[in-house]
Amino acid sequence: MKKDPTDIYFRQPEIADAASIESLIKASPPLDLNSLYCYLMLCAHFSRTSVVACDADAVCGFISAYLRPGEQDTLFVWQVVVDKKYRGKGIAGSMLSSILNRTYLPSLRYLETTVSPSNIPSKALFSSLAVSLGAPLAQSVLFSAADFGDQRHEEEVLFRIGPFDLSSKEEI
């Protein structure tokens, strides 16, 4: 039975979510799979700036994000994943909005992420976010393919959105 996207709710990740997050990312190539320990750390240390999307049964989406060290006005979004059954329903955008609408992040002025050139859905997601924030989007290569050494990996393009003013937005 197909679930209605209104059945989805968002919350901060908890340590107990780490294994589900790892499984979700493992089932979502070409996302880079990190160790379970990494997801445990993200859930333990970066839960205030990350989010999980859940249906009645399980975690069906995840965004890991953190405030850049030395740049407390910049949120860096590391990974975005939505279970394939739920893609195309606006869940990734809603997860981003749920993070940006948290009252303890009012000093944010920039959002950064990296996107591989072939990742069309992520390009669309962050371009749309820039429009909804009324903020410019600048792109530059952060990591070249050569930076990944012998691993076959596309370059990673830095998307920098901002400056924006969250205090003037009612809801994103």
PAVO-923682 format. One record per residue: residue in one letter; x, y, z of N, C-alpha, C, O in turn. Coordinates in nm, 2 decimals. Layout:
BEGIN
[A, [X, Y, Z], [X, Y, Z], [X, Y, Z], [X, Y, Z]];
...
This chain:
BEGIN
[M, [0.08, -0.12, 0.00], [0.00, 0.00, 0.00], [0.09, 0.12, 0.00], [0.18, 0.13, 0.08]];
[K, [0.06, 0.22, -0.09], [0.14, 0.34, -0.10], [0.10, 0.43, 0.01], [-0.02, 0.46, 0.04]];
[K, [0.20, 0.49, 0.08], [0.17, 0.58, 0.19], [0.16, 0.72, 0.14], [0.22, 0.76, 0.04]];
[D, [0.08, 0.79, 0.21], [0.06, 0.93, 0.18], [0.17, 1.01, 0.24], [0.21, 0.99, 0.36]];
[P, [0.23, 1.11, 0.17], [0.35, 1.18, 0.23], [0.31, 1.26, 0.35], [0.40, 1.30, 0.43]];
[T, [0.18, 1.28, 0.38], [0.14, 1.35, 0.50], [0.16, 1.26, 0.62], [0.16, 1.31, 0.74]];
[D, [0.19, 1.13, 0.60], [0.22, 1.04, 0.71], [0.36, 1.05, 0.76], [0.40, 0.99, 0.86]];
[I, [0.44, 1.14, 0.69], [0.58, 1.15, 0.72], [0.59, 1.26, 0.83], [0.52, 1.37, 0.82]];
[Y, [0.68, 1.24, 0.93], [0.71, 1.34, 1.03], [0.86, 1.35, 1.04], [0.93, 1.26, 1.00]];
[F, [0.90, 1.47, 1.09], [1.05, 1.50, 1.10], [1.09, 1.52, 1.24], [1.01, 1.58, 1.32]];
[R, [1.21, 1.48, 1.28], [1.26, 1.50, 1.41], [1.41, 1.49, 1.41], [1.47, 1.45, 1.31]];
[Q, [1.47, 1.53, 1.52], [1.62, 1.51, 1.53], [1.65, 1.37, 1.54], [1.58, 1.29, 1.60]];
[P, [1.77, 1.33, 1.48], [1.81, 1.19, 1.48], [1.85, 1.15, 1.63], [1.90, 1.24, 1.70]];
[E, [1.84, 1.03, 1.66], [1.88, 0.97, 1.79], [1.98, 0.86, 1.76], [1.98, 0.81, 1.65]];
[I, [2.06, 0.83, 1.86], [2.16, 0.72, 1.84], [2.10, 0.59, 1.79], [2.16, 0.52, 1.71]];
[A, [1.98, 0.56, 1.84], [1.91, 0.44, 1.79], [1.87, 0.44, 1.64], [1.84, 0.34, 1.59]];
[D, [1.88, 0.56, 1.58], [1.85, 0.57, 1.43], [1.97, 0.53, 1.35], [1.96, 0.51, 1.23]];
[A, [2.09, 0.53, 1.40], [2.22, 0.52, 1.32], [2.22, 0.39, 1.23], [2.25, 0.41, 1.11]];
[A, [2.18, 0.28, 1.28], [2.18, 0.16, 1.19], [2.08, 0.17, 1.08], [2.11, 0.13, 0.97]];
[S, [1.96, 0.23, 1.11], [1.86, 0.25, 1.00], [1.92, 0.35, 0.90], [1.89, 0.33, 0.78]];
[I, [1.98, 0.45, 0.94], [2.04, 0.55, 0.85], [2.15, 0.49, 0.76], [2.15, 0.51, 0.64]];
[E, [2.23, 0.41, 0.82], [2.34, 0.34, 0.75], [2.27, 0.25, 0.64], [2.32, 0.24, 0.53]];
[S, [2.17, 0.17, 0.68], [2.10, 0.09, 0.58], [2.04, 0.17, 0.47], [2.04, 0.12, 0.35]];
[L, [1.98, 0.28, 0.50], [1.91, 0.36, 0.40], [2.02, 0.41, 0.30], [1.99, 0.41, 0.18]];
[I, [2.13, 0.46, 0.35], [2.23, 0.51, 0.26], [2.29, 0.39, 0.18], [2.33, 0.41, 0.06]];
[K, [2.31, 0.28, 0.24], [2.37, 0.16, 0.17], [2.27, 0.13, 0.05], [2.32, 0.08, -0.05]];
[A, [2.14, 0.15, 0.07], [2.05, 0.11, -0.04], [2.03, 0.23, -0.13], [1.94, 0.22, -0.22]];
[S, [2.11, 0.33, -0.12], [2.09, 0.45, -0.21], [2.22, 0.49, -0.28], [2.27, 0.60, -0.26]];
[P, [2.27, 0.40, -0.37], [2.39, 0.44, -0.44], [2.35, 0.55, -0.54], [2.24, 0.55, -0.58]];
[P, [2.44, 0.64, -0.57], [2.58, 0.64, -0.55], [2.63, 0.71, -0.42], [2.74, 0.76, -0.42]];
[L, [2.54, 0.73, -0.33], [2.58, 0.80, -0.20], [2.70, 0.73, -0.14], [2.71, 0.61, -0.14]];
[D, [2.79, 0.81, -0.09], [2.91, 0.75, -0.02], [2.86, 0.69, 0.11], [2.80, 0.76, 0.20]];
[L, [2.89, 0.56, 0.13], [2.86, 0.50, 0.26], [2.97, 0.52, 0.36], [3.08, 0.49, 0.33]];
[N, [2.93, 0.56, 0.47], [3.03, 0.58, 0.58], [3.01, 0.47, 0.68], [2.91, 0.39, 0.67]];
[S, [3.09, 0.46, 0.78], [3.08, 0.35, 0.88], [2.96, 0.37, 0.97], [2.92, 0.49, 0.99]];
[L, [2.92, 0.27, 1.03], [2.81, 0.28, 1.13], [2.86, 0.38, 1.24], [2.78, 0.45, 1.29]];
[Y, [2.98, 0.37, 1.28], [3.04, 0.46, 1.38], [3.02, 0.60, 1.34], [2.98, 0.69, 1.43]];
[C, [3.04, 0.64, 1.22], [3.02, 0.77, 1.17], [2.87, 0.81, 1.19], [2.85, 0.93, 1.24]];
[Y, [2.78, 0.73, 1.16], [2.64, 0.76, 1.17], [2.60, 0.77, 1.32], [2.51, 0.85, 1.36]];
[L, [2.66, 0.69, 1.40], [2.64, 0.70, 1.55], [2.69, 0.84, 1.60], [2.62, 0.91, 1.67]];
[M, [2.81, 0.88, 1.55], [2.86, 1.01, 1.59], [2.77, 1.13, 1.54], [2.74, 1.22, 1.61]];
[L, [2.72, 1.12, 1.41], [2.63, 1.22, 1.36], [2.51, 1.23, 1.44], [2.46, 1.34, 1.48]];
[C, [2.45, 1.12, 1.48], [2.33, 1.12, 1.56], [2.36, 1.17, 1.70], [2.27, 1.23, 1.76]];
[A, [2.47, 1.14, 1.76], [2.51, 1.18, 1.89], [2.55, 1.33, 1.90], [2.51, 1.40, 1.99]];
[H, [2.63, 1.37, 1.80], [2.69, 1.51, 1.81], [2.63, 1.61, 1.73], [2.65, 1.73, 1.75]];
[F, [2.56, 1.57, 1.62], [2.51, 1.67, 1.53], [2.36, 1.66, 1.51], [2.30, 1.70, 1.41]];
[S, [2.29, 1.61, 1.61], [2.14, 1.59, 1.60], [2.07, 1.72, 1.59], [1.96, 1.73, 1.53]];
[R, [2.12, 1.83, 1.65], [2.05, 1.96, 1.65], [2.05, 2.02, 1.51], [1.97, 2.11, 1.49]];
[T, [2.14, 1.98, 1.43], [2.15, 2.04, 1.29], [2.12, 1.93, 1.18], [2.14, 1.96, 1.06]];
[S, [2.08, 1.82, 1.22], [2.04, 1.71, 1.13], [1.90, 1.67, 1.15], [1.83, 1.72, 1.24]];
[V, [1.85, 1.59, 1.06], [1.70, 1.55, 1.07], [1.68, 1.41, 1.01], [1.75, 1.37, 0.92]];
[V, [1.58, 1.34, 1.07], [1.53, 1.22, 1.01], [1.39, 1.24, 0.97], [1.31, 1.31, 1.04]];
[A, [1.35, 1.18, 0.86], [1.21, 1.17, 0.82], [1.16, 1.03, 0.85], [1.23, 0.93, 0.82]];
[C, [1.05, 1.02, 0.91], [0.99, 0.89, 0.95], [0.85, 0.87, 0.91], [0.77, 0.97, 0.90]];
[D, [0.82, 0.75, 0.87], [0.68, 0.71, 0.85], [0.64, 0.63, 0.98], [0.72, 0.63, 1.07]];
[A, [0.53, 0.57, 0.98], [0.49, 0.49, 1.10], [0.58, 0.38, 1.13], [0.59, 0.34, 1.24]];
[D, [0.65, 0.33, 1.03], [0.73, 0.21, 1.05], [0.88, 0.23, 1.07], [0.95, 0.16, 1.15]];
[A, [0.94, 0.33, 1.00], [1.08, 0.34, 1.01], [1.13, 0.48, 0.96], [1.06, 0.56, 0.91]];
[V, [1.27, 0.50, 0.97], [1.33, 0.61, 0.91], [1.33, 0.60, 0.76], [1.36, 0.50, 0.70]];
[C, [1.28, 0.70, 0.69], [1.27, 0.70, 0.54], [1.35, 0.81, 0.48], [1.34, 0.83, 0.36]];
[G, [1.41, 0.90, 0.56], [1.50, 1.00, 0.51], [1.59, 1.05, 0.61], [1.57, 1.04, 0.73]];
[F, [1.70, 1.12, 0.57], [1.80, 1.17, 0.66], [1.88, 1.28, 0.60], [1.91, 1.27, 0.48]];
[I, [1.91, 1.38, 0.67], [2.00, 1.48, 0.63], [2.10, 1.50, 0.75], [2.06, 1.52, 0.86]];
[S, [2.23, 1.49, 0.71], [2.33, 1.52, 0.81], [2.38, 1.66, 0.78], [2.41, 1.69, 0.66]];
[A, [2.40, 1.74, 0.88], [2.44, 1.88, 0.86], [2.51, 1.92, 0.99], [2.49, 1.87, 1.10]];
[Y, [2.59, 2.02, 0.98], [2.66, 2.08, 1.09], [2.70, 2.22, 1.07], [2.70, 2.27, 0.96]];
[L, [2.72, 2.29, 1.18], [2.77, 2.43, 1.17], [2.92, 2.43, 1.14], [2.99, 2.35, 1.21]];
[R, [2.96, 2.50, 1.04], [3.11, 2.50, 1.00], [3.19, 2.55, 1.12], [3.16, 2.66, 1.17]];
[P, [3.29, 2.48, 1.16], [3.38, 2.53, 1.26], [3.44, 2.67, 1.22], [3.49, 2.69, 1.11]];
[G, [3.43, 2.76, 1.31], [3.48, 2.90, 1.29], [3.38, 2.98, 1.20], [3.41, 3.10, 1.18]];
[E, [3.27, 2.93, 1.16], [3.17, 3.00, 1.07], [3.03, 2.96, 1.12], [2.96, 2.89, 1.05]];
[Q, [3.00, 3.01, 1.24], [2.87, 2.97, 1.30], [2.75, 3.02, 1.23], [2.64, 2.98, 1.27]];
[D, [2.77, 3.10, 1.13], [2.65, 3.14, 1.05], [2.64, 3.06, 0.92], [2.55, 3.09, 0.84]];
[T, [2.71, 2.95, 0.91], [2.71, 2.86, 0.79], [2.68, 2.72, 0.83], [2.75, 2.66, 0.90]];
[L, [2.56, 2.67, 0.77], [2.53, 2.53, 0.79], [2.58, 2.45, 0.67], [2.55, 2.49, 0.55]];
[F, [2.66, 2.35, 0.70], [2.70, 2.26, 0.59], [2.62, 2.14, 0.59], [2.62, 2.06, 0.69]];
[V, [2.55, 2.11, 0.48], [2.47, 1.99, 0.46], [2.56, 1.88, 0.40], [2.61, 1.90, 0.28]];
[W, [2.58, 1.77, 0.47], [2.67, 1.67, 0.42], [2.61, 1.57, 0.34], [2.65, 1.55, 0.22]];
[Q, [2.50, 1.50, 0.39], [2.43, 1.40, 0.31], [2.28, 1.42, 0.32], [2.23, 1.46, 0.42]];
[V, [2.22, 1.39, 0.20], [2.07, 1.40, 0.19], [2.03, 1.26, 0.13], [2.08, 1.23, 0.02]];
[V, [1.94, 1.19, 0.20], [1.89, 1.07, 0.14], [1.75, 1.05, 0.17], [1.70, 1.09, 0.28]];
[V, [1.67, 1.00, 0.08], [1.53, 0.97, 0.09], [1.51, 0.83, 0.04], [1.56, 0.80, -0.07]];
[D, [1.44, 0.75, 0.11], [1.42, 0.61, 0.06], [1.35, 0.62, -0.08], [1.26, 0.70, -0.10]];
[K, [1.39, 0.53, -0.17], [1.34, 0.53, -0.30], [1.19, 0.53, -0.31], [1.13, 0.59, -0.41]];
[K, [1.12, 0.47, -0.22], [0.97, 0.47, -0.22], [0.91, 0.60, -0.20], [0.79, 0.63, -0.24]];
[Y, [0.99, 0.70, -0.14], [0.93, 0.83, -0.11], [0.99, 0.94, -0.19], [0.95, 1.06, -0.17]];
[R, [1.08, 0.91, -0.28], [1.14, 1.02, -0.36], [1.03, 1.08, -0.45], [0.93, 1.02, -0.49]];
[G, [1.06, 1.21, -0.48], [0.97, 1.29, -0.57], [0.85, 1.34, -0.50], [0.76, 1.39, -0.57]];
[K, [0.85, 1.34, -0.37], [0.73, 1.39, -0.29], [0.76, 1.51, -0.21], [0.68, 1.56, -0.13]];
[G, [0.88, 1.57, -0.23], [0.92, 1.69, -0.16], [0.97, 1.67, -0.02], [0.99, 1.77, 0.05]];
[I, [1.01, 1.55, 0.01], [1.05, 1.52, 0.15], [1.19, 1.58, 0.18], [1.21, 1.63, 0.29]];
[A, [1.28, 1.57, 0.08], [1.41, 1.63, 0.10], [1.40, 1.78, 0.13], [1.47, 1.83, 0.22]];
[G, [1.32, 1.85, 0.05], [1.30, 1.99, 0.08], [1.24, 2.02, 0.21], [1.27, 2.12, 0.28]];
[S, [1.14, 1.94, 0.25], [1.08, 1.95, 0.38], [1.17, 1.93, 0.49], [1.17, 1.99, 0.60]];
[M, [1.26, 1.83, 0.47], [1.37, 1.81, 0.58], [1.46, 1.93, 0.59], [1.49, 1.97, 0.70]];
[L, [1.50, 1.99, 0.48], [1.58, 2.11, 0.48], [1.51, 2.22, 0.56], [1.57, 2.29, 0.64]];
[S, [1.38, 2.24, 0.52], [1.30, 2.34, 0.59], [1.29, 2.32, 0.74], [1.30, 2.41, 0.82]];
[S, [1.28, 2.19, 0.78], [1.26, 2.16, 0.92], [1.39, 2.20, 1.00], [1.38, 2.24, 1.11]];
[I, [1.50, 2.19, 0.93], [1.63, 2.23, 1.00], [1.64, 2.38, 1.00], [1.66, 2.44, 1.11]];
[L, [1.61, 2.44, 0.89], [1.62, 2.59, 0.89], [1.52, 2.66, 0.97], [1.55, 2.78, 1.01]];
[N, [1.41, 2.60, 1.00], [1.31, 2.66, 1.08], [1.32, 2.64, 1.23], [1.24, 2.68, 1.31]];
[R, [1.43, 2.57, 1.27], [1.46, 2.55, 1.42], [1.49, 2.68, 1.48], [1.58, 2.76, 1.43]];
[T, [1.43, 2.71, 1.59], [1.45, 2.84, 1.65], [1.59, 2.87, 1.71], [1.63, 2.99, 1.73]];
[Y, [1.67, 2.77, 1.73], [1.80, 2.79, 1.79], [1.91, 2.81, 1.68], [2.02, 2.81, 1.71]];
[L, [1.86, 2.82, 1.55], [1.96, 2.85, 1.44], [1.93, 2.98, 1.38], [1.94, 3.00, 1.25]];
[P, [1.89, 3.09, 1.45], [1.85, 3.21, 1.38], [1.97, 3.29, 1.32], [1.94, 3.38, 1.24]];
[S, [2.09, 3.26, 1.36], [2.20, 3.34, 1.31], [2.26, 3.28, 1.18], [2.35, 3.33, 1.13]];
[L, [2.19, 3.18, 1.12], [2.24, 3.13, 1.00], [2.22, 3.23, 0.89], [2.11, 3.30, 0.88]];
[R, [2.32, 3.25, 0.80], [2.31, 3.34, 0.69], [2.35, 3.26, 0.56], [2.32, 3.31, 0.45]];
[Y, [2.41, 3.15, 0.57], [2.46, 3.07, 0.46], [2.43, 2.92, 0.48], [2.43, 2.87, 0.59]];
[L, [2.41, 2.86, 0.37], [2.40, 2.71, 0.36], [2.50, 2.66, 0.25], [2.50, 2.72, 0.14]];
[E, [2.58, 2.56, 0.29], [2.67, 2.51, 0.19], [2.65, 2.36, 0.18], [2.60, 2.29, 0.28]];
[T, [2.68, 2.30, 0.06], [2.68, 2.16, 0.04], [2.76, 2.13, -0.08], [2.80, 2.23, -0.15]];
[T, [2.80, 2.01, -0.10], [2.87, 1.97, -0.22], [2.77, 1.88, -0.30], [2.70, 1.80, -0.25]];
[V, [2.78, 1.89, -0.43], [2.70, 1.82, -0.52], [2.78, 1.77, -0.64], [2.85, 1.85, -0.70]];
[S, [2.78, 1.64, -0.67], [2.85, 1.59, -0.79], [2.77, 1.63, -0.91], [2.65, 1.65, -0.91]];
[P, [2.85, 1.66, -1.02], [2.78, 1.71, -1.14], [2.67, 1.62, -1.20], [2.57, 1.68, -1.26]];
[S, [2.68, 1.49, -1.17], [2.57, 1.41, -1.23], [2.45, 1.40, -1.14], [2.35, 1.33, -1.17]];
[N, [2.45, 1.46, -1.02], [2.34, 1.45, -0.92], [2.24, 1.56, -0.95], [2.23, 1.66, -0.88]];
[I, [2.16, 1.53, -1.05], [2.05, 1.63, -1.10], [1.95, 1.66, -0.99], [1.92, 1.78, -0.97]];
[P, [1.90, 1.56, -0.91], [1.80, 1.59, -0.81], [1.86, 1.68, -0.70], [1.79, 1.77, -0.65]];
[S, [1.98, 1.66, -0.66], [2.04, 1.75, -0.56], [2.06, 1.89, -0.61], [2.04, 1.99, -0.54]];
[K, [2.10, 1.90, -0.74], [2.12, 2.04, -0.80], [1.98, 2.11, -0.79], [1.97, 2.23, -0.76]];
[A, [1.88, 2.04, -0.83], [1.74, 2.10, -0.83], [1.70, 2.13, -0.69], [1.64, 2.24, -0.67]];
[L, [1.73, 2.05, -0.59], [1.69, 2.07, -0.45], [1.75, 2.20, -0.40], [1.68, 2.28, -0.34]];
[F, [1.88, 2.21, -0.42], [1.95, 2.33, -0.36], [1.92, 2.46, -0.44], [1.93, 2.57, -0.39]];
[S, [1.90, 2.44, -0.57], [1.87, 2.56, -0.65], [1.73, 2.61, -0.61], [1.71, 2.73, -0.60]];
[S, [1.64, 2.52, -0.58], [1.50, 2.56, -0.54], [1.51, 2.62, -0.40], [1.44, 2.72, -0.37]];
[L, [1.59, 2.57, -0.31], [1.61, 2.63, -0.18], [1.66, 2.77, -0.19], [1.61, 2.86, -0.12]];
[A, [1.76, 2.79, -0.27], [1.81, 2.93, -0.29], [1.70, 3.03, -0.33], [1.68, 3.14, -0.28]];
[V, [1.61, 2.98, -0.43], [1.50, 3.07, -0.47], [1.40, 3.09, -0.36], [1.36, 3.21, -0.34]];
[S, [1.37, 2.99, -0.28], [1.27, 3.01, -0.17], [1.33, 3.10, -0.06], [1.25, 3.16, 0.01]];
[L, [1.46, 3.10, -0.05], [1.52, 3.19, 0.05], [1.55, 3.33, 0.00], [1.58, 3.42, 0.07]];
[G, [1.53, 3.34, -0.13], [1.56, 3.47, -0.20], [1.70, 3.51, -0.19], [1.74, 3.62, -0.17]];
[A, [1.79, 3.40, -0.20], [1.93, 3.42, -0.18], [2.01, 3.38, -0.30], [1.97, 3.29, -0.38]];
[P, [2.12, 3.44, -0.33], [2.21, 3.40, -0.44], [2.27, 3.26, -0.41], [2.28, 3.22, -0.30]];
[L, [2.30, 3.19, -0.52], [2.36, 3.06, -0.52], [2.49, 3.07, -0.60], [2.49, 3.10, -0.72]];
[A, [2.60, 3.05, -0.53], [2.73, 3.05, -0.60], [2.78, 2.90, -0.61], [2.76, 2.83, -0.51]];
[Q, [2.85, 2.87, -0.72], [2.90, 2.73, -0.73], [3.05, 2.74, -0.77], [3.10, 2.82, -0.84]];
[S, [3.13, 2.65, -0.70], [3.27, 2.64, -0.73], [3.32, 2.50, -0.69], [3.26, 2.44, -0.61]];
[V, [3.42, 2.45, -0.76], [3.47, 2.32, -0.73], [3.54, 2.32, -0.60], [3.63, 2.40, -0.57]];
[L, [3.49, 2.23, -0.50], [3.56, 2.22, -0.37], [3.66, 2.11, -0.38], [3.78, 2.13, -0.33]];
[F, [3.62, 1.99, -0.43], [3.71, 1.88, -0.44], [3.71, 1.83, -0.59], [3.61, 1.80, -0.64]];
[S, [3.83, 1.83, -0.65], [3.84, 1.78, -0.79], [3.84, 1.63, -0.78], [3.86, 1.57, -0.68]];
[A, [3.82, 1.57, -0.90], [3.83, 1.42, -0.91], [3.96, 1.37, -0.87], [3.97, 1.27, -0.80]];
[A, [4.07, 1.45, -0.90], [4.20, 1.41, -0.86], [4.22, 1.41, -0.71], [4.30, 1.33, -0.66]];
[D, [4.15, 1.49, -0.63], [4.16, 1.50, -0.49], [4.12, 1.36, -0.43], [4.16, 1.33, -0.31]];
[F, [4.04, 1.28, -0.50], [4.00, 1.15, -0.45], [4.09, 1.04, -0.47], [4.07, 0.92, -0.44]];
[G, [4.21, 1.07, -0.53], [4.31, 0.97, -0.56], [4.27, 0.86, -0.65], [4.21, 0.89, -0.76]];
[D, [4.29, 0.74, -0.61], [4.26, 0.63, -0.69], [4.11, 0.59, -0.69], [4.07, 0.51, -0.78]];
[Q, [4.04, 0.65, -0.60], [3.89, 0.62, -0.60], [3.83, 0.69, -0.73], [3.87, 0.80, -0.76]];
[R, [3.74, 0.62, -0.79], [3.67, 0.68, -0.90], [3.55, 0.76, -0.84], [3.45, 0.71, -0.80]];
[H, [3.57, 0.89, -0.84], [3.48, 0.98, -0.78], [3.47, 1.11, -0.86], [3.58, 1.16, -0.90]];
[E, [3.35, 1.15, -0.89], [3.34, 1.28, -0.96], [3.39, 1.40, -0.87], [3.40, 1.38, -0.75]];
[E, [3.41, 1.51, -0.93], [3.44, 1.63, -0.85], [3.32, 1.66, -0.77], [3.21, 1.62, -0.80]];
[E, [3.34, 1.73, -0.66], [3.23, 1.78, -0.58], [3.23, 1.93, -0.59], [3.32, 2.00, -0.55]];
[V, [3.12, 1.98, -0.63], [3.10, 2.12, -0.65], [3.03, 2.18, -0.53], [2.93, 2.13, -0.48]];
[L, [3.09, 2.29, -0.47], [3.04, 2.35, -0.36], [2.93, 2.45, -0.40], [2.94, 2.53, -0.49]];
[F, [2.81, 2.43, -0.34], [2.69, 2.52, -0.36], [2.69, 2.60, -0.23], [2.68, 2.55, -0.12]];
[R, [2.70, 2.73, -0.25], [2.69, 2.82, -0.13], [2.57, 2.91, -0.16], [2.57, 2.99, -0.25]];
[I, [2.47, 2.90, -0.07], [2.35, 2.98, -0.07], [2.36, 3.09, 0.03], [2.39, 3.06, 0.15]];
[G, [2.34, 3.21, -0.01], [2.34, 3.32, 0.09], [2.41, 3.44, 0.04], [2.48, 3.44, -0.06]];
[P, [2.40, 3.55, 0.12], [2.34, 3.55, 0.25], [2.19, 3.55, 0.25], [2.13, 3.60, 0.15]];
[F, [2.13, 3.50, 0.35], [1.98, 3.50, 0.37], [1.95, 3.54, 0.51], [2.04, 3.54, 0.60]];
[D, [1.83, 3.58, 0.54], [1.78, 3.62, 0.67], [1.67, 3.54, 0.71], [1.55, 3.56, 0.67]];
[L, [1.69, 3.44, 0.80], [1.58, 3.35, 0.85], [1.49, 3.43, 0.94], [1.37, 3.38, 0.95]];
[S, [1.53, 3.53, 1.00], [1.44, 3.60, 1.09], [1.32, 3.67, 1.02], [1.22, 3.70, 1.08]];
[S, [1.34, 3.70, 0.89], [1.23, 3.76, 0.82], [1.14, 3.66, 0.75], [1.04, 3.70, 0.69]];
[K, [1.17, 3.53, 0.76], [1.08, 3.43, 0.70], [0.99, 3.37, 0.81], [1.04, 3.33, 0.92]];
[E, [0.86, 3.36, 0.78], [0.78, 3.29, 0.87], [0.80, 3.14, 0.87], [0.82, 3.08, 0.97]];
[E, [0.80, 3.08, 0.75], [0.83, 2.94, 0.73], [0.89, 2.92, 0.59], [0.85, 2.99, 0.50]];
[I, [0.99, 2.84, 0.58], [1.05, 2.82, 0.45], [0.99, 2.70, 0.39], [1.03, 2.66, 0.27]];
